[in-house]
């Protein structure tokens, strides 16, 4: 009887313990929820999402205002109580001092092209429906520009800035949050940034070049004898250096540091555990990934993503991606030398800057 009672108690205990596992076991035997999770629309790749949402919010609220609010300059409140000012009685050319006093604590709508004096402090969003030329030392919470936006030296944007046209950022500016343009972003010297997105992002002023051509007179690279082919890549233990003017066809995985010599080409993607160095004129037609840092010399071209857990330094005249095939540069920190360019997205986890 004691044995029978123990067996009954053990059975009840096991059944009670397994009760929470019944849904998981049933899903294991007959899977029903096998579809991939859907991402929230455009959250990850659309860097201008905040600007677009702000435009939709303003348009929706402005349509609910009385008719007299649509004519001339106007101080008022949106239906949700947000204070705003619209400045519209301006000539069709840049006009200094166009923003009325008392507007800096409101959402500001500039209906025409405006040039500001400088040192303004906009505590709420600024919507420039024409071209905007900021003055030096200004501070902005956020800017939406329907035309060209030009930020003068030593300006600060605290949350985001987006321009439908060219976004020109002069020397010494600080861009916190998101910076984006539908066409191009030109960054001056010693500009700090966190996240930038545009078809053409360049330190300085440089026109987008044609696609790089691979030379036909390169010497095929002979891998070391201890290298091993693993799946779709060549794996090399330790460091690896591609000699100048050489070419490797395929993907590379290096457990140490990878150095691509002057004018050399990797027709594939590379991954190095310790770091990657690309010397002048080098090219990688795929991605460059490392747990360390990435450093390029002058006129390097990488067609795919550039991702590092350490610092990324893009040398003068180097290009990542192309306007036709945008990609991503992401690192712990990112430094852009003069005329270095990125097509697509630029993310610096702990902040990036252009060289001074």
Residue, then its C-alpha position, 0 to 999 in steps of 0.5 A: x500500500x505504501x508503494x502504491x501511494x508513493x507511485x500515485x503521489x509521484x504521478x500527480x506531481x509529475x503531471x502537475x509539473x508538466x502542465x505548463x509545458x503542454x502548449x510547448x510540447x504540442x507546438x513541438x509535435x505539431x508546429x503551427x506558429x512557424x512564420x517569421x516575425x514581422x518587423x515594425x515598418x521601416x523602424x530599422x532602415x528609415x532614418x528619416x522616420x521621425x521627420x516624416x511623422x512630424x510632417x504628417x502630425x503638423x499637416x493633420x493638425x494645421x488642417x483643423x485650424x480655423x480659416x484665418x490661421x492659414x493667412x499671414x503670420x500667425x501665433x497660436x496653438x494646434x488642436x492638441x495645445x502645442x504652441x506654434x508660430x508661422x512666418x509667411x510674410x517674407x520676400x522670396x529671397x533669403x531675409x535675415x532676422x525673419x523669425x519673430x521674437x518669442x517664437x523660440x519656445x514654439x514650433x516654428x513654420x517658415x513658409x519661405x526661404x530664410x537666413x537666420x542671424x545666428x545664436x538662436x535657441x529653438x526649443x521645439x521643432x523647426x519646419x522650413x518649407x523653403x530653403x533654410x540657411x542657419x546662422x552660426x552658433x544656433x541650437x535646434x531641437x529638430x529641423x525638417x527642411x523641404x528644400x536645402x538646409x545649411x547649418x552654419x559653424x558651431x551649430x547644434x541639433x539635439x534630436x534630428x534633422x532631415x532635408x529633402x534636398x542637400x544638407x550642408x553642415x559647416x565646421x564644428x557642428x554637433x549632430x545628435x540623434x538622426x541626420x538625413x537627406x533625400x539627396x546628400x549630406x556634406x559634413x564640414x571639418x570637426x563635425x560630430x555625429x551619431x547616425x547619418x543616412x543619405x544616398x551620398x554622405x561626404x566629409x567636405x564637398x565631393x561629387x559621387x564618382x562612377x563605379x570603380x573598375x577592377x584592374x586587369x593586370x593584377x597578380x593572383x594571390x597565392x594563399x599560405x599552405x596552411x590555409x584551408x577552404x571551409x564552405x564558401x571561404x578560405x580560412x587563415x589562422x593568424x595574420x594575413x597580408x595580400x601583397x601590392x597589386x594582387x587579387x583574390x577571388x573569393x571570401x576570406x576569414x582571418x583569425x588575426x589581422x588582415x592587410x590588403x596591400x596597395x592597389x590589391x583587390x578582394x573579389x568577395x567579402x572579408x572577416x578578420x577577428x583582430x582588425x582590417x587594414x586596407x592600403x591605398x587604392x585597395x578594394x573589396x567587392x563584398x563586406x568587411x567585418x571585424x571584431x577589432x577596428x578597420x582602417x583604410x588609406x586613401x582612395x579605398x573602395x568597399x562595395x558592401x557593408x563595413x562593420x566593426x566592434x572597434x573604431x572605423x577610420x575611412x581615409x581621404x577619398x575612400x568610398x563605401x557603397x555607391x548611390x545605386x547600391x547603398x550600404x551601411x557603415x557601423x562601428x563603435x566610433x567612426x572617423x571620416x577623413x576629408x573627402x571620405x564618403x558613405x552611400x547609405x547609412x552611417x552609424x557610430x555607437x559612441x559617436x563619430x566625427x570628421x577630421x579637423 
